[in-house]
Structures are given as structure tokens and as C-alpha cells.
Amino acid sequence: MRAVVFDQYKSTPVLKDVDRPTPGPGEVLLKVAGAGACHSDVAVYREFDRDFGPPQLRPPFVLGHENAGWIAELGPGVDGLTVGDAYLVYGPIGCGHCRACSRGQDTYCENAATMPYLAAGLGRNGGMAEYLAVPERNLVPLGEADPVAAAPLADAGLTPYHAIKKSLPALAGGGRHALVIGLGGLGQIAVQILTAITGATVIATDVNPAAMARAEASGAVTVPSGPAQAAAIRDLTGGRGVHAVFDFVGVDPTIALAMSVVAVQGRVTVVGIGNGTYSWNFYEVPYEAELTNTYWGTIEELYEVVDLYRAGKIVPKVEVFSLDDALEAYRRLEAGELTGRAVVAPHGR
């Protein structure tokens, strides 16, 4: 079968023929409906090398950690599932027996250092291929929902949902405000989630006017970048500040912006892996303001994301590519030419 393979550090992945996987005990084989292209993939093949990055991500392996598909084959010991049914794949794969994994939080597996891979598409062969083998436990049913458009929800939906859910106490009650910084794929879905599950006024900001227009269509009040950005955001809150800020960029200026507008007892969550830094000072930070980060989410939360998707509360904007055009999808992702999440559909739509 054909697959997009990360085969060497600091180079563009290649489209090549690889062996079709065989599902092992407790696994299923999926006929891939869609696989999302993510900036994390770009970081893996552009930035990592043998001395930088987790050892579990050493090449070669098939890319694609946002995956959905139809069951094509059941591995030994798997029953109760039906060939042909559509599922979204929870990407992280932990040891399965530590405390974090028992909670469905494989992202924080206590034995991650001894695992041979981190996730499907991150060390283990992923879904940028015609077929994908995954543990039965990692399947989340989609029912009649479109699995092609659903594929990005495995990360671009789950990651903001986890961050928002952790911040719900800060948003409980009337007169609350949330701020989304960075309106790429994750930021756009974050606006939709905040609108769907909270009563907060959602403020959104980005350097891209088209991205802000999309956020407005999802119910956000937008503020453009510029010298007056922080003041404008504070004005929208009546001067009190934002109760929960979600930074989907994560560079020095965006973290500084978040901390300049957070309210007393507010919460700032850095979701974007921009490797930014922030210098904390007792006299400059509002009292009891939290600065934290999150990574991906739990499989239980992915079920909840799918519930929102099936109810029409989350509508990912996707651009669909054939497997033949998968490398072009990554090129456009790197060049900033996409208006939605790139999804590779190996078997067509």
C-alpha cells in the first residue's frame, strides 16, 4: 500500500509503497477515511534530529496522528465490532496499565519513557496511508457522521476541548469572558467549543482578518493585533480582565499578551507549542492568576468531542487531498496557504 513516510531527519517526507499492516491481538485494521496534516508533523520532520526530540520519534514511520476510518479487519481476540463501521482514532498509546492510562490519559503515561512510540503517527505507523492498525481500545464510534471531516478532531478538536474543560471553573457563572489567541485550526474549533459549552463571552484575536471573520461567524467578538490590542481586550471585559485565556500560538509575545489581560484569579493555558518564555513578577501578575499548559486529552474527552461533532456544534473546516497529493498538502501547510485543516483521504470522499 502507499503511505507518507517520515524516513529521515530534517527532510520532506516521502510517498512510497509499504507493507499493509496486519492487526495484532486486540487490534483492528482500519481502511483510512481521512488523516489530518498537523504542524506537529512538520516539527517532527523539520526540527527534530537524533539529539533533539523524543527518542520514540526516530524515523522511519508513517505520519498521521489525526485519523478516522472504517473497520476492515478484526485482529485476534477482538469481538463486538462490525466490519464497515466508522470510527475516530484516539492517537496516544500508553502502556495501558499505569494510573494515567487507566484514566484514558495516555498522553501522560507514567511509563512513556520506556514505550517504543508515543502515538499512532508519532513513532508508530499512522494514518497517512491506505490502511492503519490500531488498538481496539482507541476507537471512538462516529455512527453516520462523516469520517473524513471528523479526522482532525482527534487532535485539533481534542486538544482545545481538554484545555477548555480544565478551565471550566474559571468560566462558571455569569459575566465571564474567554480569550482565544491564534485562530488556526485549533483556535477556530476552540471558539466553537467555548460557544457550545459555556455561557462566556468569547473574544478572539489573530493577525489574519479572514481568520477573525471565521471566528466572528462562530460567535466570537474579535480584536485585531496591534499596539492597542491588550487595552481593547480589557475594555471588552469592563476592565476586569479575562477569566480564561487560551494561547494557541505559545511564543513570547502571545504569552505576554495573555498575562497582561488575565483577570484576578483567572487562568492562562498555553496550548501552542511555540516554545515561548515568560518572566514572572509578583507585582505585575494579578493575584492568584494561573499560568499552565496542556497536551492533547483523554479518550473519554474524545467521546465528548464526537458528541459535539455529531450534534453539529463543532464543524471543522477541511480541505481534502488525495493520497497522491499528500505531500502538496504538507507543502501548503508549511507555506501557510491553507484556509482549513488539510485532510488526506486515501480512498476518496
Secondary structure, DSSP 8 states (H G I E B T S, - for coil): -EEEEE-STTS--EEEE-------TTEEEEEEEEEE--HHHHHHHHH-BTTBS-GGG-S-EE--SEEEEEEEEE-TT--S--TT-EEEE--B---SSSHHHHTT-GGG-TTGGGSS-SEETBEE--SSBSEEEEEGGGEEE-TTS-HHHHGGGGTTTHHHHHHHHHTHHHH-SSS-EEEEE--SHHHHHHHHHHHHH--SEEEEEES-HHHHHHHHHTT-EEEESSTTHHHHHHHHTTTS-EEEEEESS-SHHHHHHHHHHEEEEEEEEE-S---------TTTS-TT-EEEE--S--HHHHHHHHHHHHTTS----EEEE-GGGHHHHHHHHHHT--SSEEEE-TT--
